[in-house]
Amino acid sequence: MMADFDYLNLPGVLKGITSTTEDLELTMGADMRFGSLLRTLAASSLGAEALQLGAGSGLLTAWLLDGLPRDGRLLACEADPELHGVVRRFLGRDGRLELRAESPEELLSGSGRTWSLIVAGSPLTVAGQADRLLHALSPGGMLVVGGMAPAEGRRPAEHTAADQLAAELQALPELRTSLLDEAPGVLLASHAAGR
């Protein structure tokens, strides 16, 4: 199997983000593959209105922005002040990005908007939020959650959250879901239009 990240054209800002946040080096390969997938999805018609729940230090945000059309919009939230500052420092000049200092739960409960693409880097970010995610997802839109596969170094809470989220989303008749084993383990759920 070809190692796809050997052939990737990486977003230029990644070097600064990864050197600023040491712990990202532990999962770089998985994050690169997931980021590549997100860039591709953002470059599709789904990227017109995108939401990122839990921006972290901005690694996946950079990939999303790299694929987002010029007239696309990305709303990202990150409640941790230190991580929020890293995202603001490296990506804050991009006019397509709106960065909020709030949790995914706060954002989902306080907004009546819908998005064509919703992204979460970890199931912990959105566990227990299946109904809110469905209501925030436009018909025909796609939810993408990373970190769904068991991996060395992950906490038991992450495994539990992945199982819980997959079960909750698969139980919603409006959604069609797929779980991909590719690192870091990706759940795709699309809001079936007309259901």
Backbone as CSV, one residue per row, in Angstrom:
resi,resn,N_x,N_y,N_z,CA_x,CA_y,CA_z,C_x,C_y,C_z
1,MET,0.843,-1.192,0.000,0.000,0.000,0.000,0.883,1.249,0.000
2,MET,0.520,2.201,-0.810,1.286,3.433,-0.915,1.102,4.290,0.337
3,ALA,2.198,4.822,0.859,2.116,5.750,1.992,1.753,7.113,1.432
4,ASP,0.456,7.447,1.450,-0.025,8.646,0.772,0.601,9.922,1.281
5,PHE,1.002,9.973,2.550,1.549,11.225,3.072,2.940,11.522,2.530
6,ASP,3.586,10.536,1.869,4.866,10.809,1.224,4.689,11.711,-0.003
7,TYR,3.479,11.750,-0.554,3.214,12.478,-1.788,2.319,13.698,-1.583
8,LEU,2.056,14.041,-0.349,1.146,15.146,-0.083,1.824,16.496,-0.277
9,ASN,1.059,17.440,-0.786,1.481,18.830,-0.826,0.933,19.457,0.453
10,LEU,1.780,19.602,1.453,1.324,20.012,2.783,1.036,21.505,2.850
11,PRO,0.001,21.890,3.606,-0.209,23.321,3.856,1.027,23.914,4.528
12,GLY,1.502,25.042,4.032,2.729,25.646,4.512,2.739,25.975,5.997
13,VAL,1.603,26.294,6.556,1.527,26.725,7.947,1.708,25.562,8.925
14,LEU,1.647,24.314,8.440,1.750,23.168,9.350,3.063,23.128,10.119
15,LYS,4.151,23.530,9.491,5.450,23.481,10.164,5.435,24.320,11.438
16,GLY,4.887,25.509,11.356,4.821,26.374,12.532,3.910,25.824,13.612
17,ILE,2.776,25.270,13.203,1.826,24.727,14.173,2.429,23.532,14.887
18,THR,3.018,22.606,14.141,3.551,21.396,14.765,4.772,21.668,15.621
19,SER,5.580,22.650,15.255,6.741,22.962,16.097,6.311,23.698,17.363
20,THR,5.170,24.334,17.342,4.668,25.048,18.515,3.995,24.104,19.508
21,THR,3.445,23.018,19.021,2.733,22.069,19.887,3.419,20.709,19.822
22,GLU,4.270,20.418,20.775,5.106,19.220,20.772,4.311,17.927,20.703
23,ASP,3.200,17.839,21.397,2.483,16.566,21.469,1.885,16.129,20.141
24,LEU,1.768,17.014,19.165,1.228,16.622,17.864,2.156,15.668,17.126
25,GLU,3.432,15.670,17.458,4.388,14.809,16.774,4.092,13.334,17.009
26,LEU,3.393,13.001,18.065,3.106,11.603,18.390,2.142,10.964,17.399
27,THR,1.274,11.747,16.787,0.263,11.188,15.889,0.344,11.813,14.505
28,MET,1.515,12.283,14.129,1.652,13.031,12.891,1.190,12.246,11.662
29,GLY,1.582,10.971,11.530,1.193,10.199,10.356,-0.313,10.096,10.220
30,ALA,-1.000,9.753,11.297,-2.448,9.634,11.274,-3.102,10.987,10.996
31,ASP,-2.583,12.039,11.602,-3.152,13.363,11.378,-2.956,13.819,9.937
32,MET,-1.847,13.453,9.323,-1.603,13.822,7.923,-2.619,13.148,7.005
33,ARG,-2.865,11.865,7.229,-3.840,11.156,6.391,-5.244,11.708,6.603
34,PHE,-5.602,11.961,7.854,-6.925,12.518,8.146,-7.031,13.922,7.569
35,GLY,-5.987,14.713,7.727,-5.975,16.061,7.171,-6.143,16.059,5.666
36,SER,-5.488,15.134,4.997,-5.614,15.020,3.541,-7.062,14.735,3.142
37,LEU,-7.720,13.841,3.871,-9.134,13.554,3.610,-9.983,14.806,3.822
38,LEU,-9.735,15.527,4.909,-10.518,16.735,5.191,-10.313,17.794,4.123
39,ARG,-9.084,17.952,3.650,-8.823,18.927,2.592,-9.637,18.580,1.342
40,THR,-9.675,17.297,0.995,-10.432,16.861,-0.176,-11.918,17.148,-0.003
41,LEU,-12.456,16.853,1.177,-13.877,17.119,1.427,-14.166,18.621,1.415
42,ALA,-13.261,19.413,1.981,-13.454,20.867,2.000,-13.406,21.453,0.597
43,ALA,-12.655,20.819,-0.307,-12.561,21.310,-1.685,-13.804,20.965,-2.501
44,SER,-14.640,20.065,-1.994,-15.888,19.715,-2.674,-16.948,20.752,-2.338
45,SER,-18.140,20.545,-2.848,-19.230,21.482,-2.556,-19.560,21.516,-1.071
46,LEU,-19.133,20.516,-0.311,-19.381,20.493,1.136,-18.649,21.627,1.851
47,GLY,-17.559,22.113,1.266,-16.739,23.119,1.928,-17.311,24.521,1.943
48,ALA,-18.471,24.726,1.337,-19.046,26.073,1.309,-19.320,26.596,2.712
49,GLU,-19.863,25.745,3.579,-20.176,26.096,4.967,-19.689,24.970,5.855
50,ALA,-18.538,25.146,6.512,-17.941,24.086,7.315,-17.849,24.501,8.781
51,LEU,-17.960,23.509,9.648,-17.880,23.704,11.093,-16.861,22.721,11.644
52,GLN,-15.916,23.221,12.429,-14.958,22.352,13.104,-15.188,22.448,14.598
53,LEU,-15.469,21.306,15.206,-15.741,21.237,16.638,-14.485,20.774,17.354
54,GLY,-13.836,21.703,18.047,-12.578,21.423,18.716,-11.411,21.587,17.762
55,ALA,-10.934,22.804,17.605,-9.852,23.085,16.653,-8.492,22.634,17.154
56,GLY,-8.371,22.371,18.463,-7.060,22.013,19.004,-6.069,23.122,18.718
57,SER,-4.880,22.756,18.223,-3.867,23.760,17.908,-3.936,24.202,16.456
58,GLY,-4.913,23.702,15.696,-5.114,24.170,14.335,-4.555,23.281,13.244
59,LEU,-4.022,22.113,13.601,-3.460,21.224,12.587,-4.514,20.860,11.537
60,LEU,-5.666,20.346,11.974,-6.718,19.966,11.029,-7.396,21.201,10.438
61,THR,-7.420,22.288,11.177,-7.970,23.540,10.661,-7.182,24.002,9.444
62,ALA,-5.860,23.863,9.499,-5.003,24.248,8.373,-5.330,23.415,7.132
63,TRP,-5.552,22.121,7.322,-5.921,21.264,6.196,-7.269,21.682,5.618
64,LEU,-8.229,21.958,6.485,-9.558,22.379,6.010,-9.458,23.670,5.207
65,LEU,-8.728,24.641,5.722,-8.578,25.914,5.020,-7.842,25.746,3.697
66,ASP,-6.915,24.787,3.640,-6.163,24.552,2.412,-7.075,24.035,1.293
67,GLY,-8.150,23.350,1.661,-9.083,22.854,0.658,-10.292,23.733,0.435
68,LEU,-10.593,24.596,1.382,-11.796,25.425,1.332,-11.773,26.374,0.137
69,PRO,-12.902,26.504,-0.572,-12.950,27.463,-1.675,-12.756,28.900,-1.176
70,ARG,-12.412,29.793,-2.101,-12.173,31.203,-1.724,-13.376,31.839,-1.044
71,ASP,-14.577,31.431,-1.469,-15.786,32.012,-0.877,-16.372,31.113,0.216
72,GLY,-15.642,30.061,0.611,-16.109,29.176,1.673,-15.958,29.822,3.042
73,ARG,-16.638,29.253,4.026,-16.577,29.756,5.400,-16.332,28.590,6.342
74,LEU,-15.433,28.773,7.292,-15.161,27.771,8.321,-15.336,28.416,9.686
75,LEU,-16.272,27.873,10.458,-16.438,28.275,11.853,-15.781,27.191,12.691
76,ALA,-14.804,27.566,13.501,-14.098,26.616,14.359,-14.186,27.096,15.799
77,CYS,-14.311,26.147,16.713,-14.337,26.520,18.130,-13.239,25.776,18.871
78,GLU,-12.676,26.441,19.847,-11.677,25.837,20.732,-11.742,26.561,22.066
79,ALA,-12.118,25.826,23.118,-12.317,26.432,24.437,-11.013,26.614,25.211
80,ASP,-10.014,25.782,24.940,-8.747,25.884,25.662,-8.018,27.162,25.232
81,PRO,-7.755,28.079,26.165,-7.159,29.373,25.796,-5.793,29.254,25.123
82,GLU,-4.954,28.327,25.595,-3.621,28.185,25.015,-3.703,27.679,23.567
83,LEU,-4.520,26.658,23.327,-4.678,26.132,21.972,-5.362,27.150,21.068
84,HIS,-6.360,27.833,21.605,-7.052,28.875,20.852,-6.051,29.926,20.367
85,GLY,-5.093,30.268,21.240,-4.075,31.245,20.885,-3.171,30.775,19.755
86,VAL,-2.857,29.479,19.726,-2.021,28.936,18.648,-2.764,29.035,17.318
87,VAL,-4.045,28.657,17.321,-4.846,28.744,16.090,-4.925,30.193,15.621
88,ARG,-5.211,31.090,16.532,-5.317,32.516,16.195,-3.992,33.025,15.614
89,ARG,-2.870,32.617,16.226,-1.551,33.081,15.780,-1.245,32.645,14.346
90,PHE,-1.496,31.395,14.031,-1.079,30.870,12.728,-2.142,30.985,11.641
91,LEU,-3.417,31.006,12.027,-4.473,30.967,11.012,-5.439,32.146,11.077
92,GLY,-5.273,33.005,12.054,-6.218,34.090,12.291,-6.335,35.115,11.188
93,ARG,-5.356,35.185,10.289,-5.412,36.176,9.199,-6.288,35.716,8.037
94,ASP,-6.658,34.459,8.036,-7.481,33.938,6.942,-8.926,34.409,7.144
95,GLY,-9.410,35.231,6.250,-10.737,35.819,6.368,-11.880,34.823,6.266
96,ARG,-11.599,33.603,5.822,-12.647,32.578,5.732,-12.901,31.907,7.071
97,LEU,-11.998,32.113,8.038,-12.073,31.455,9.340,-12.698,32.362,10.385
98,GLU,-13.700,31.844,11.071,-14.236,32.482,12.281,-13.909,31.553,13.432
99,LEU,-13.115,32.015,14.393,-12.665,31.202,15.519,-13.338,31.682,16.795
100,ARG,-14.011,30.768,17.467,-14.699,31.108,18.715,-14.077,30.386,19.893
101,ALA,-14.028,31.064,21.023,-13.485,30.494,22.258,-14.621,29.888,23.072
102,GLU,-15.169,28.797,22.575,-16.237,28.094,23.285,-16.139,26.606,23.002
103,SER,-16.860,25.823,23.791,-16.824,24.372,23.624,-17.769,23.960,22.498
104,PRO,-17.557,22.763,21.934,-18.489,22.264,20.919,-19.927,22.188,21.432
105,GLU,-20.089,21.780,22.677,-21.436,21.683,23.251,-22.107,23.055,23.301
106,GLU,-21.367,24.081,23.721,-21.915,25.434,23.763,-22.291,25.914,22.367
107,LEU,-21.418,25.664,21.411,-21.685,26.118,20.056,-22.916,25.423,19.467
108,LEU,-22.987,24.098,19.641,-24.121,23.350,19.078,-25.445,23.705,19.751
109,SER,-25.412,23.987,21.057,-26.666,24.287,21.755,-27.133,25.715,21.512
110,GLY,-26.219,26.603,21.141,-26.582,28.002,20.993,-26.799,28.461,19.566
111,SER,-26.699,27.552,18.606,-26.798,27.973,17.213,-27.949,27.262,16.514
112,GLY,-28.674,28.012,15.721,-29.725,27.417,14.906,-29.268,27.177,13.471
113,ARG,-27.975,27.420,13.201,-27.434,27.278,11.855,-27.237,25.823,11.478
114,THR,-27.086,25.599,10.174,-26.693,24.286,9.681,-25.452,24.432,8.807
115,TRP,-24.693,23.342,8.712,-23.460,23.321,7.942,-23.456,22.124,7.004
116,SER,-22.790,22.289,5.869,-22.700,21.193,4.907,-21.584,20.221,5.265
117,LEU,-20.611,20.664,6.063,-19.516,19.804,6.509,-19.235,20.106,7.976
118,ILE,-19.315,19.074,8.807,-18.995,19.211,10.232,-17.861,18.235,10.537
119,VAL,-16.815,18.737,11.210,-15.622,17.949,11.479,-15.304,17.972,12.968
120,ALA,-14.974,16.805,13.509,-14.448,16.691,14.871,-13.238,15.771,14.810
121,GLY,-12.148,16.168,15.427,-10.930,15.372,15.402,-10.941,14.200,16.349
122,SER,-11.886,14.185,17.292,-11.954,13.127,18.296,-13.411,12.877,18.678
123,PRO,-13.772,11.615,18.949,-15.138,11.346,19.411,-15.427,11.962,20.773
124,LEU,-14.379,12.203,21.581,-14.594,12.849,22.883,-15.205,14.234,22.718
125,THR,-14.884,14.878,21.626,-15.360,16.235,21.376,-16.869,16.283,21.203
126,VAL,-17.459,15.217,20.647,-18.877,15.260,20.277,-19.712,14.120,20.872
127,ALA,-19.124,13.307,21.758,-19.877,12.209,22.376,-21.098,12.758,23.116
128,GLY,-22.219,12.091,22.957,-23.461,12.513,23.601,-24.171,13.646,22.888
129,GLN,-23.676,14.040,21.713,-24.225,15.187,20.986,-24.899,14.777,19.672
130,ALA,-25.263,13.513,19.511,-25.759,13.018,18.219,-26.954,13.812,17.704
131,ASP,-27.940,14.070,18.549,-29.122,14.811,18.092,-28.765,16.231,17.672
132,ARG,-27.915,16.886,18.446,-27.503,18.250,18.091,-26.705,18.263,16.794
133,LEU,-25.856,17.241,16.610,-25.097,17.148,15.364,-26.025,16.987,14.169
134,LEU,-27.033,16.146,14.312,-27.998,15.936,13.226,-28.696,17.241,12.866
135,HIS,-29.127,17.990,13.869,-29.841,19.247,13.611,-28.926,20.327,13.028
136,ALA,-27.620,20.207,13.270,-26.664,21.187,12.738,-26.185,20.826,11.332
137,LEU,-26.498,19.614,10.883,-26.020,19.129,9.593,-27.075,19.354,8.515
138,SER,-26.687,20.073,7.467,-27.610,20.342,6.357,-27.990,19.033,5.668
139,PRO,-29.214,18.941,5.116,-29.547,17.776,4.291,-28.526,17.652,3.156
140,GLY,-27.999,16.454,2.971,-26.945,16.237,1.992,-25.559,16.516,2.534
141,GLY,-25.477,17.021,3.772,-24.190,17.344,4.382,-23.512,16.128,4.974
142,MET,-22.258,16.326,5.400,-21.469,15.220,5.937,-20.802,15.584,7.249
143,LEU,-20.878,14.633,8.191,-20.174,14.710,9.464,-18.960,13.791,9.369
144,VAL,-17.789,14.280,9.786,-16.555,13.502,9.736,-15.910,13.564,11.122
145,VAL,-15.697,12.386,11.724,-15.092,12.325,13.056,-13.864,11.431,12.998
146,GLY,-12.729,11.951,13.436,-11.496,11.181,13.495,-11.307,10.554,14.862
147,GLY,-10.273,9.725,14.987,-9.952,9.111,16.274,-10.882,7.988,16.668
148,MET,-11.517,7.358,15.696,-12.501,6.314,15.992,-11.877,4.926,16.162
149,ALA,-10.659,4.715,15.680,-10.032,3.388,15.753,-9.240,3.246,17.046
150,PRO,-9.248,2.042,17.629,-8.400,1.808,18.804,-6.939,2.044,18.425
151,ALA,-6.212,2.688,19.299,-4.806,2.973,19.026,-4.024,2.998,20.330
152,GLU,-2.776,2.613,20.242,-1.905,2.636,21.406,-1.784,4.060,21.925
153,GLY,-1.882,4.201,23.221,-1.750,5.515,23.831,-3.063,6.249,24.031
154,ARG,-4.146,5.747,23.449,-5.446,6.395,23.665,-6.009,5.987,25.020
155,ARG,-6.657,6.913,25.656,-7.268,6.653,26.955,-8.530,5.816,26.796
156,PRO,-8.900,5.035,27.807,-10.137,4.242,27.734,-11.370,5.101,27.439
157,ALA,-11.366,6.333,27.940,-12.513,7.220,27.689,-12.698,7.483,26.201
158,GLU,-11.600,7.539,25.454,-11.694,7.769,24.009,-12.318,6.572,23.297
159,HIS,-11.954,5.366,23.722,-12.550,4.164,23.133,-14.042,4.104,23.435
160,THR,-14.404,4.417,24.677,-15.810,4.417,25.076,-16.594,5.453,24.287
161,ALA,-16.024,6.650,24.142,-16.694,7.721,23.397,-16.893,7.332,21.940
162,ALA,-15.900,6.653,21.337,-16.013,6.226,19.940,-17.156,5.229,19.774
163,ASP,-17.223,4.254,20.658,-18.296,3.254,20.580,-19.666,3.899,20.783
164,GLN,-19.748,4.803,21.773,-21.011,5.477,22.069,-21.465,6.330,20.887
165,LEU,-20.553,7.111,20.330,-20.908,7.995,19.226,-21.349,7.197,18.000
166,ALA,-20.609,6.143,17.665,-20.973,5.319,16.505,-22.375,4.741,16.682
167,ALA,-22.679,4.234,17.873,-23.999,3.654,18.129,-25.095,4.714,18.042
168,GLU,-24.850,5.883,18.622,-25.850,6.957,18.601,-26.149,7.418,17.168
169,LEU,-25.103,7.596,16.380,-25.296,8.092,15.011,-25.947,7.040,14.120
170,GLN,-25.554,5.776,14.283,-26.140,4.712,13.475,-27.613,4.488,13.800
171,ALA,-28.041,4.895,14.994,-29.441,4.738,15.394,-30.350,5.813,14.808
172,LEU,-29.780,6.875,14.250,-30.591,7.956,13.688,-30.972,7.613,12.253
173,PRO,-32.258,7.477,11.953,-32.673,7.048,10.613,-32.333,8.051,9.519
174,GLU,-32.103,9.309,9.872,-31.782,10.333,8.869,-30.343,10.244,8.371
175,LEU,-29.499,9.496,9.092,-28.084,9.437,8.754,-27.708,8.111,8.111
176,ARG,-26.742,8.175,7.214,-26.099,6.991,6.645,-24.640,7.052,7.058
177,THR,-24.163,6.025,7.755,-22.822,6.069,8.331,-21.904,4.998,7.757
178,SER,-20.617,5.315,7.771,-19.557,4.372,7.412,-18.395,4.586,8.368
179,LEU,-17.794,3.486,8.794,-16.590,3.547,9.616,-15.424,3.054,8.779
180,LEU,-14.371,3.867,8.690,-13.185,3.513,7.919,-12.056,3.169,8.885
181,ASP,-11.363,2.078,8.619,-10.268,1.650,9.489,-8.993,2.453,9.299
182,GLU,-8.907,3.200,8.224,-7.705,3.987,7.953,-7.394,4.881,9.153
183,ALA,-6.107,4.929,9.538,-5.711,5.747,10.681,-6.164,7.177,10.456
184,PRO,-6.697,7.824,11.454,-6.870,7.429,12.849,-8.198,6.738,13.129
185,GLY,-8.828,6.192,12.136,-10.177,5.652,12.268,-11.146,6.790,12.036
186,VAL,-11.929,6.709,10.984,-12.786,7.822,10.582,-14.223,7.358,10.478
187,LEU,-15.119,8.115,11.093,-16.548,7.891,10.937,-17.079,8.954,9.982
188,LEU,-17.766,8.503,8.950,-18.442,9.404,8.020,-19.931,9.211,8.196
189,ALA,-20.660,10.286,8.315,-22.115,10.205,8.401,-22.700,11.283,7.509
190,SER,-23.577,10.878,6.592,-24.192,11.890,5.746,-25.680,11.961,6.021
191,HIS,-26.165,13.186,6.012,-27.583,13.471,6.256,-28.331,13.213,4.952
192,ALA,-29.054,12.110,4.920,-29.742,11.712,3.690,-30.832,12.728,3.378
193,ALA,-30.656,13.429,2.280,-31.626,14.457,1.870,-32.968,13.816,1.587
194,GLY,-34.034,14.477,2.019,-35.384,14.006,1.761,-35.876,12.932,2.694
195,ARG,-35.164,12.679,3.791,-35.601,11.636,4.738,-36.185,12.272,5.981
